[in-house]
Amino acid sequence: MNVSQLRQYLERLKGKKSQIQLNLNQVKQSLRERRIALKEHEEAREIVRLVGQKTQEQLQFHVSDITTMALNTVFDNPYQMKMEFVRRRLKTECDLKFVRDDLEIDPIEASGVGAIDVASFALRIASWSMKRPHSRNVIIMDEPFRHLSTNYQSRASEMLKEISTKLGIQFIIITHEEELTKESDKTFEVTIQKGVSKVK
């Protein structure tokens, strides 16, 4: 290799070095930008987590409060409703528990179906009350307390009246339970005569 060839070889190496240096600077700049973006994403994720946590706390208070109030109104030794938010399968899910004397009970498995009827009604009211804007202030229910013992039906009627007054909701209820109609503003008796419904 003569001197001229050596010079050309060295110039090519210098060119490669300059290109490598340029690429390295670009990679360093990209890395800096990605670190900044990562930090911003982490901060945004933390904000979303905190907002989600606050929302869950408010939701828990609202739903638990309404459901516990309904259970307290109807039963002598009532359960309290507890909501617990848990992460499963990369999603946040909500577990509902009945609590009495520091004992947590799965509502479906371990409590009477009358208590479930009352809790289901209260959950429906809590859900309605959180809608913005509210839908019409009319809720129609078919046998909402069908599993509730007869001796608790009059208390359920009082609860319906109280919630109707406080929240301004009109309840239209279909029921066979006369006790449940005690606090109603109007009742209509429907009978069937020769296949035709008659309303009194």
C-alpha positions as CSV (number, residue, x, y, z in Angstrom):
1,M,0.0,0.0,0.0
2,N,1.6,3.3,-1.1
3,V,1.2,6.6,0.7
4,S,-1.6,7.8,-1.6
5,Q,-3.7,4.7,-0.9
6,L,-2.9,4.9,2.8
7,R,-4.2,8.5,2.8
8,Q,-7.4,7.4,1.1
9,Y,-7.8,4.6,3.6
10,L,-7.4,7.0,6.5
11,E,-9.9,9.5,5.0
12,R,-12.4,6.7,4.7
13,L,-11.8,5.7,8.3
14,K,-12.3,9.4,9.3
15,G,-15.5,9.5,7.4
16,K,-16.8,6.4,9.1
17,K,-15.7,7.8,12.5
18,S,-17.6,11.0,11.8
19,Q,-20.7,9.0,10.8
20,I,-20.4,6.8,13.9
21,Q,-20.0,9.9,16.1
22,L,-23.0,11.5,14.4
23,N,-25.1,8.3,15.0
24,L,-23.9,8.2,18.6
25,N,-24.9,11.8,19.2
26,Q,-28.4,11.1,17.7
27,V,-28.8,8.0,19.8
28,K,-27.8,10.0,22.9
29,Q,-30.3,12.7,22.1
30,S,-33.0,10.2,21.4
31,L,-32.2,8.5,24.7
32,R,-32.4,11.8,26.6
33,E,-35.8,12.6,24.9
34,R,-37.1,9.1,25.8
35,R,-36.0,9.4,29.4
36,I,-37.9,12.8,29.6
37,A,-40.9,11.2,28.0
38,L,-40.7,8.2,30.3
39,K,-40.6,10.5,33.3
40,E,-43.6,12.5,32.0
41,H,-45.5,9.2,31.4
42,E,-44.7,8.0,34.9
43,E,-45.9,11.3,36.4
44,A,-49.1,11.2,34.3
45,R,-49.7,7.6,35.3
46,E,-49.3,8.6,39.0
47,I,-51.8,11.4,38.5
48,V,-54.3,9.0,36.8
49,R,-53.8,6.5,39.7
50,L,-54.4,9.2,42.3
51,V,-57.6,10.5,40.5
52,G,-58.8,6.9,40.2
53,Q,-58.1,6.2,43.8
54,K,-60.0,9.4,44.9
55,T,-62.9,8.4,42.6
56,Q,-63.0,4.9,44.0
57,E,-63.1,6.3,47.5
58,Q,-66.0,8.7,46.7
59,L,-67.8,5.9,44.9
60,Q,-67.2,3.5,47.8
61,F,-68.6,6.1,50.3
62,H,-71.6,6.9,48.1
63,V,-72.6,3.4,47.3
64,S,-71.8,1.9,50.7
65,D,-73.6,4.7,52.5
66,I,-76.9,4.4,50.5
67,T,-76.9,0.6,50.7
68,T,-76.1,0.5,54.4
69,M,-78.8,3.1,55.0
70,A,-81.3,0.9,53.2
71,L,-80.3,-2.3,55.1
72,N,-80.5,-0.3,58.4
73,T,-84.0,0.9,57.6
74,V,-85.4,-2.6,56.9
75,F,-83.5,-4.9,59.3
76,D,-83.1,-5.0,63.0
77,N,-79.5,-6.4,62.9
78,P,-78.4,-5.3,59.5
79,Y,-75.3,-5.9,57.5
80,Q,-73.2,-3.0,56.3
81,M,-72.1,-2.9,52.7
82,K,-68.4,-2.8,52.0
83,M,-66.8,-2.2,48.6
84,E,-63.3,-3.3,47.8
85,F,-61.4,-2.4,44.7
86,V,-58.9,-5.0,43.6
87,R,-56.6,-5.5,40.6
88,R,-57.3,-8.7,38.6
89,R,-56.2,-9.5,35.1
90,L,-54.7,-6.0,34.6
91,K,-58.1,-4.4,35.4
92,T,-59.7,-2.9,38.5
93,E,-62.7,-4.9,39.8
94,C,-65.0,-4.2,42.6
95,D,-65.9,-6.8,45.3
96,L,-69.1,-6.2,47.3
97,K,-69.2,-7.7,50.8
98,F,-71.7,-7.6,53.7
99,V,-70.1,-6.9,57.0
100,R,-71.5,-7.7,60.4
101,D,-69.6,-7.9,63.7
102,D,-66.3,-7.5,61.8
103,L,-67.1,-10.6,59.8
104,E,-67.1,-10.2,56.0
105,I,-69.7,-12.3,54.1
106,D,-70.2,-12.8,50.4
107,P,-73.8,-11.5,49.8
108,I,-74.7,-14.2,47.3
109,E,-73.3,-17.2,49.3
110,A,-73.9,-16.4,52.9
111,S,-76.8,-14.0,53.5
112,G,-80.6,-14.2,53.2
113,V,-82.1,-13.4,49.8
114,G,-84.2,-10.7,51.4
115,A,-81.0,-8.8,52.3
116,I,-79.8,-9.2,48.7
117,D,-83.1,-7.8,47.5
118,V,-82.7,-4.7,49.6
119,A,-79.0,-4.3,48.7
120,S,-79.8,-4.7,45.0
121,F,-82.5,-2.0,45.2
122,A,-80.1,0.3,47.0
123,L,-77.4,-0.3,44.4
124,R,-79.8,0.6,41.7
125,I,-80.7,3.8,43.4
126,A,-77.0,4.7,44.0
127,S,-76.2,4.0,40.4
128,W,-79.1,6.2,39.2
129,S,-78.1,9.0,41.6
130,M,-74.5,9.1,40.1
131,K,-75.7,9.6,36.5
132,R,-75.1,13.1,35.1
133,P,-77.4,14.3,33.9
134,H,-80.0,12.2,35.7
135,S,-82.4,10.2,33.6
136,R,-86.1,10.7,34.3
137,N,-87.0,10.6,38.0
138,V,-89.1,7.5,37.5
139,I,-87.9,4.0,38.3
140,I,-90.1,1.0,37.4
141,M,-89.6,-2.3,39.3
142,D,-91.3,-5.6,39.1
143,E,-91.4,-7.4,42.5
144,P,-88.3,-5.7,43.9
145,F,-88.6,-7.3,47.3
146,R,-90.0,-10.7,46.4
147,H,-87.7,-12.6,48.7
148,L,-88.1,-10.2,51.7
149,S,-90.0,-11.7,54.6
150,T,-93.5,-10.4,55.1
151,N,-92.7,-8.9,58.5
152,Y,-90.1,-6.6,56.8
153,Q,-92.3,-5.5,53.9
154,S,-93.8,-2.5,55.8
155,R,-90.3,-1.2,56.6
156,A,-89.4,-1.6,52.9
157,S,-92.4,0.5,52.1
158,E,-91.3,3.2,54.5
159,M,-87.8,3.1,53.0
160,L,-89.3,3.6,49.5
161,K,-91.3,6.6,50.7
162,E,-88.3,8.2,52.4
163,I,-86.0,7.7,49.4
164,S,-88.8,8.9,47.0
165,T,-89.2,12.1,49.1
166,K,-85.4,12.8,49.7
167,L,-84.3,12.1,46.1
168,G,-87.4,13.2,44.2
169,I,-87.8,9.8,42.5
170,Q,-91.2,8.3,41.6
171,F,-91.3,4.5,42.0
172,I,-93.8,2.5,40.0
173,I,-93.8,-0.9,41.5
174,I,-95.6,-4.1,40.6
175,T,-96.1,-6.3,43.6
176,H,-98.3,-9.0,45.2
177,E,-97.3,-7.8,48.7
178,E,-100.0,-5.6,50.2
179,E,-97.6,-4.5,53.0
180,L,-95.3,-3.0,50.5
181,T,-98.0,-0.6,49.3
182,K,-98.7,0.9,52.8
183,E,-96.8,4.1,52.1
184,S,-97.7,4.5,48.5
185,D,-99.4,7.6,47.1
186,K,-101.6,5.6,44.8
187,T,-102.3,1.9,44.3
188,F,-104.0,0.2,41.4
189,E,-105.3,-3.3,41.7
190,V,-105.1,-5.3,38.5
191,T,-107.3,-8.5,38.1
192,I,-107.9,-10.7,35.1
193,Q,-111.5,-11.5,34.1
194,K,-112.0,-13.8,31.2
195,G,-108.5,-13.1,29.9
196,V,-108.9,-9.3,30.1
197,S,-107.0,-7.2,32.6
198,K,-109.2,-4.9,34.8
199,V,-107.7,-2.0,36.8
200,K,-109.4,-0.7,39.9
